[in-house]
Amino acid sequence: MSYVRQRGGRWYVEYREASGKRREVVTKARTKTEARRLADEIERRAERVRHGLEAPPPAAMTFADLGTRWLREIAKERPWLVSRYMTHLLPAFGGLLLSEITPGRIETFLDAKASTLSELTVEHLRRQLRAIFNVAARWQLMLGENPASRVPPRDVPERPITTLTHEEVPLLLAAVPRQHRALFATAVMGGLRKGELAALRWEDVDLPRRTITVCRSWDRATTKTSRIRVQPICDQLLAVLQAHERACHGDLVFPAANGGMRSRHEKLEAITRRALARAGVVTGYRHVCRRKGCAFVEQRANDLEDRCPRCKMRLWPVAIPRAIRFHDLRSTFGTLVREESRDLGLTQKLLGHSSPTTTMRHYSKVTDPYALEALNRVFRFDHDGPAAFGNPPAGAAASGNLPANTGDLTRTVGETPSSDQRFHGVDLVRATGVEPVTFGSGGQRSIQLS
């Protein structure tokens, strides 16, 4: 038998659990009738559990308890997930019960993070929360709907992909320090990710057959997409890897200085920027005055020698490399393969994408050469007039002498056009899509095509 009582303006329900113990819980009921209905429902559920007709409700669990198991069983091989959980999610939700984490609380958390983090990072936090609660539901640690699923996704602006041109690739590789040249060459001519390069072993490289088997990433025995792919080795990359094999010792193809695996935090971006500056792949130059205390700085397009306009000291040009990351070498690989082969399926296979949609979204640019060729084929007209489609030469409008192919369209209202003028106007409409102006009942007016 269940009982309801009111204390401090709140309604409490006392009922007997499936184990036989009596328990009292607070409800959100606003009236005694509503509290009575809740009490009956709670008692019926406890009775069904007691008779084995329904699974018992999960014990109350905090987000930190759930996170401990999630870290141990799910995220142990994904350090980026562990970092986001420990840095952002655990401090915000660790002490809360799973039932206390609502969509509104999650949205408030994400809005607060948006002031200091990028929209992409905030969206990753939302997705990670949704994944954690999905796992909790699969483990039957919570009841009800996933609260993160009811939070709308963030609007993430798409980041433009910056790549090297075909002519800039050899310039960059020549500017990379010798000890890193094979690594950069495999990234840009093989399309491997940073983790795949760090975990690559000589047993995965078959130089006689000219193949690289990409089957692991960092310290994990699988790639990012959990798929194995076999990458062909082109002529230029084959020569680089053959020379690198003779100078390399150990199992790893690209080991760290101590012979072990490279660190995830290795600053390859810094090496990339310095190589870009030496190769001349820059957006401009900062000209800095060398006199102490002058503080004159000016950005220019060239590195020509000049003197400070303030103190006449010589200016020091500092190259501003183009904003290209080490990962953009893989993007360069995908872009060049896509542009040269015009084969989306081949590009997807070489990049190891699980869906052609990903390849199409990132590696189909409007600057593709065959896109320009297609436009030129579509918009090629047999037009014998000026290239500007009817724009008269300078001074023709003032003198009244229009090009012959436009016809004499300058006339006054009421004047009957000749048969040649009428049919030439129809021809002009068909050629240019410009419809002749129709006149109302106004006074004398004249027009001309310009």
N, C-alpha and C positions, 0 to 999 in steps of 0.2 A: 504494500500500500504506500503510495507517495503522498507527500504533504507539501503545501505551499504556504509561505508566510512572508510578510513584508517587514523589512527593517531598513530604516534610514531612507525611505522612498524607493527601495529596490526590492524586487520579488525574488525569493529564494525557493528552490525546489529540493526537497529531501526525498531520496529514493534508495532502493536496495540494489547494489551492484550484482553482477553475475556471480561473484564470489560469495555473496551473502552479506557482505558488510554494508552498512548504511552510510550514505554520503550526501552532503549538501553542496549544491552549486548555485551560483548566482546567475540569473538570466537577464535578458534584455526586454522582458515582458513589461508592458505598460499598464495592464489591467489584471485583475485576479482571474478573469476568464481565460485570458491569453496564457497566464502562468499555469493554470490548471491543464490546458491543452498540452503545453510543453511537458508538464510532469507526467501525463499519461503516455506521451510519446516516448519519453526517456525510459519509463518503466517497461513499456512493451519491448523496446530495443534490448534492455537488460535481460528480460525474460527470454527473448529469442537467442541471445548469446548463451544464456545459462543452459538451454536445451540443445545447443549445437546447431541451430538453424541459421546463424549469422556469425561472421567472424568478429571477434572482439575489437573494439576501437583501439587504435595505436596509443601507446603511452605518450604522455606529454613529453615533447623533445624540443630542445632549443636548437637554433640554427647552428650554433657552435658544435653541438653534438653531431648533428647531421654532417657538418663540414669535416669533422674528424674522420668519419667513415668514408665520405666522398673523396677526401685527399688520399686515403689509404688504398682505395679500390679503383678509383676512376682517374684521378689527376696525377698519379705518381709519375707518369712518363710525359707529362705536359707541364713543364716548368712555367710557361707563360700563364696558364690557368692558376697555378699555385700563387704566383706573384700577384695577380689581380685579386684573388680571394683574400690573401693575407693583408694586402695594402688597403683595399677598399671595402670589400663585402663583410669581412669578419668584424671590423670596428663598428660598422653601422648596424648589423643585424645579429651579432654573435650572442647577445644576452636575451634575445626575444624568442618566445615560443613560436613554432611554425604557424600556429593558428593566429598569432598576433601580427604576422607579416601580411599586410593587405595590399591591393593594387595602389591605393592612395599613398601608403607609406613608401612604396617602391618609387612611385613617380616623384614624390618629394625628394627622395634620396638622389634620383637621377638629375633632377633640376639643380640641386645643390652642386653636384659634380660637374655639371655643364659649365659652371662659371670658371673652373680651373682646368678642365680636361677638354680634349677635342670631342666633337660629336661622334666620331668613329669609336673612340675609347668608351664613351658613355653607352653607345649601342652595344659594344662588346660586353659591358657589365650587365646590361639587360638580358642579353642572350645567355650569359653564363648563369644568371639567377634562374632563368627559365629552365636551363638544362639541369641545374641542381634540384629544383623542385620536381622535374620530370623523373629524376632518379629516385627521389623520396617517394613519389607515388608508385613507382615500380617496386620498390622495396616495402610498400604498404606501411610507410611511416607517417602518412598524413592522409586525411580525408578531404574530399571536396576538390574544387577546381584549382589548377595551378595559378597562383595570384599574378605571377610575372607574365602569363599568357594574355592577361586582360590589359596589360600596359602596352599602348601603341608603340611601334618602333620609332626611333628617332630619325629625323631627316638628315642623312649624311651626304654632304656634297661629294661628288665623285672626284677623285684626285687625278689630274691629268698625268698620263704616262710620258716620261721624258726618256728619250732613247738617243743613242748615237747613230749617226749616218754611216753608210757603207765606207765612206772615205775617212771617217774619224776613228774607226775601230783600230786600224794599224797604228795610227798616231798615238792612241792611248796605250796600246800594248808596248810600243817602243819606249814610252815614258814611264812605265811601271818598273820599280826596282827588280833586278834580275831574280832575286829569291822569291818574288811573288808573281812572276810573269806567267808561269805555267798555270797557277791558280786562276788568274784573271782570264787567260786564254781559254781555259775549260769552261769558265762561267759564260763567256760571250760567244764561244763557238760550239758549246755543248748544251747550254741552256740549263745547267744544274743549279739548284738552290744552294744557299750558303751551308745549310745543314747537311745536304747531300754531298757537297764537296768535302766538308770536314770529316765525314764518315766513310768516304770512298777508300777502298782498299785495292791493292794491286791484284788480288784474286778476282776482283770485279772488272778489271780492265784486260781485254783481250786484244793486244796490239796486232798480232797476225791477222785476226779476223776483223779488226777495226771496229770493235764494239765496246761500249761501257754499259754494264748492268747496274742500274740505279735501284737499289733494294733496301737502303737504310738511310737514316737521317740522325745526325748527332749520335747519342748513345742508344737510340731506339732501333730495333730490328725491323723497322718498316719506314716507309716514306710518309710525307705529309698526307697523301691521299690513300695510304695503305695499299698501293699498287706497285708492282715491279714493272719497269720499262727498260727496254734495251735501246741505247742511244748510239747511232752510228758516229764514227770518227772521221771527219773530213781530212783532206790532205794536209792543210796547214796545221791543224791540231795534232795530227799524227806525228809530224816532225817535232813539234814542241814536246809531246809526251815521251817520245823516244829519247830525246836528249835529257829530259827530266828523270826518266827511269835510270839512266846511267849514273846520275849524280845523287839519286835518292836512296836512302837506306831505311829499312823497316817495312812494316805491313801497310801503313797509311800512305796514300799517294801524296797528300798535302799535310804533313804533320806540323805541329807547332815547333818552336825553337828547341824545346826540351825533348822532342821526339814523340810526345803524346798527342792527343787530339786537340785541335784548336778550340779555344774558348768561344762560347756564344757571345761574349762581350768584347771580342777582339774588334778594334777600331779599323775595320776595312774601309769604312767611309772616308776616314782621314787619308788613307793611302790613295783612294780614288780621287779625292779632291786635289791632292798635290800632283798626281799624274795628269789630271785634266789641265791644271794650270801650266805644267811644263809642255803639254802637247798643244797648247793654244786653243783648247776647247773652252772658251770663256765667253761671258756676256759683256765684258768691259774691264776697265782697270781703274783702281782707286789711286789717284796721284796724291801722295802724302809728302808734306814738307819735312825735310830732314833736320831742320833747326829745332832744337828743344824749346818748347814754349810757344812756338808759332801756331800749331794746331790747325794749319790749313789742310783741308782734304777736299778733293773734287773728283767725281767720277767722270771718266771719259771713255770714248769708244776705242782709243788706241793707246799704245805704250810709248809714244814718241817722247823723246827727252825734252824737258821744259824746266822753267824756273818758277819759283813761287812769286805770285804777283804782289805779295806783301813784303817779303824780306829778300827776294832775289836769290834765295838758296835753291839748290837743285832739288827737284821733286823726285820722289821714289815711286815708280809705278808698281802697284801690287795687283796681280791678276785676280779677277773674280770668276772662279770656275762655274760652269753651268751646273745647275742643281740636279746632279745625277748621283744616285746612290749605288752601292755595290749591287743591290738586287736589280737595279735597272739594266745591268748587263744581261740578265736573263730576259728582261723585257726587250732589249735590243735584239737578242737572238730570235725571239718570237716574231718581232716586227719585220726583221729582214727576211726570215723564212717565209712569212705570209706574203710580203710584197713580191718576192722573187718567184715563189712557186704558185701563188694564187690558189692554193689548196688549203682550205680551212681544216679538213680532216687530217691532213699531214701535219699541220701546225699543232693541232690539238694533241696528236699522238706524240710528237716530239717534246711538247711541253708537259705531258703527263696530266692534262686536265681531265676531270671526270665528266665534264659536259662541254659540248661545243658552244653553249651559250657564254660560258666564261671566256673562251677564246675569242668569240665574236665581239664581246663587249670591250675587251682590252686591246685586241690586236687588229681591229678593222678600223683604220683611220680614213678620214676623208682625203688625206694627202696621198693615198695609195696611187701609184702610177696608173694602174688599170682603171681606177675610178675616173681619173682625168680623161683617159682614152674613151671610156664609155660616154662621158658627157660630150666630148667632141664629136662622137659618132651620132649621138641623139640630136644635138643642136647644130647640125650642119645644114644650111639652107641654100638652095639654088637662087640666090638673090643677085641681080645684076646692078644694084644700086650701090650707094656708099656703104662702108662697113658699119656705119652707125644707124642703118636702117631708116633712111629718110631724113637724117639731119642735113640741112642744106649747108653748103659752104659759106664761109664768112662773107657777108655783104650781099648774099643772094636775096635774103628777105627784104632788105632795104630797097634793092633795085627792082624787086618783083620778079626776078628771073630765078625760078626754081629749077631743080634738075629735071631732065626730060622724063625720067622714069616715074615721077610723082604725078605727072599730068598737071594741067592748069586748073588747080582747085580754088584759085582766088577769083571770086566773082561776087556780084551784088545780088541780093534777094530780088526775085522777080525775073532775073535773066535766065533764059532757057539754055541749059548746057547742051553742047553738041553731042552727037552720038558717040564720038570718040572719047569725050570727057566722061560720059556716063559709064561706058564699059571699062575705061581705064581706072575709074574709081573702084569698081568691083574687083578688078585685078589687084589693086593696092590693098584692099581689105583681105583678100586671100593670101597675099604675100606677107603682110606685116601684122595682121590682126587688128588694125586700126579702123574703127568704123567711122564713116563720114558723119559729120555733125548734121543733125536735122534742125530746121529752122521753124520758129513759130510765126506769128503774125506781126512781128515787130517791124520797125522801120528798116531803112537801108543799113545793112551790116555786111562786112566782108570778113572772111577767114582765110587762113592759109596753114598748111601743115608745117610744123616746125619740129 
